[in-house]
Amino acid sequence: MSKKKILFVTQELNPYTELSILSDIARKIPAIAHDKGFEFRVLMPKFGIINERRHRLHEVVRLSGMNIIVDDEDYPLIIKVASLPGVRLQVYFLDNEEFFKRKAVFYDDDGSAFDDNQQRLVFFCKGVMETVKKFGWAPDIVHLHGQMTSLIPLYIKEAYKNDPVFRDAKIIYSMYEEGLGKTFNKNFLDIAAINDLESQNLEVFESNGEIDLNKGALKFSDAITAGNENLNDYVIQQAKDNDKFFLEHIEGVDEVSKSMLEFYEKVLEK
């Protein structure tokens, strides 16, 4: 029996970033799943806070060189890779000097959101799609962590729905409390409308006059999980309203990781 392929996309990952509990969970799940026989590929943004020399990142020339169009501008996509310490697993980093060189993630030293966070998110999500296409590697599950990944469910189900690499993939979106979308404006709907999409296709990402990245991501996912206890009621209600699998928040990184493997099997059986 062939190994099941998991595309794991995260905005945080220990030891490269240690911003929240998401970093630890994102580190543990691939390590355990890899040992259990799943075939994993991990992608994340190459934020400027990541020390390339310390973590031994190097460019993957055969994957680099694409241009990603965002808001009618071309941005070079550079792919770098490093081995996750203690695990026989490679992590691929999506980089662009204009978007990711700064030594911060989403906010400046004064706590103000960067003006181009909308473009950075679209660049990353579209870059993930094009990189996986270049892999020629069709995942059985796409597991997404954090709002930086929130456009990928829509892109898989709509913009790339006829692409054989993504056609049969099941999408799991792990939701965490984040306010990134609240700093966006309605122009986001136009910027994110890639390929043949129109801004109307993204109206699900609006809620009460604000951009709600989690709401849009949940709509186009096959299964959802709660990243913390405060989200349990919302995730359960969304799952019931939209007939989706869900996994409630579980305390403890080890416990979450073990439960996630069982959840993978459940989603694959649907």
Summary of the structure (lengths in Angstrom):
residues: 270
radius of gyration: 17.2
end to end distance: 18.1
largest distance: 53.0
contacts: 884
relative contact order: 0.14
helix: 40%
strand: 23%
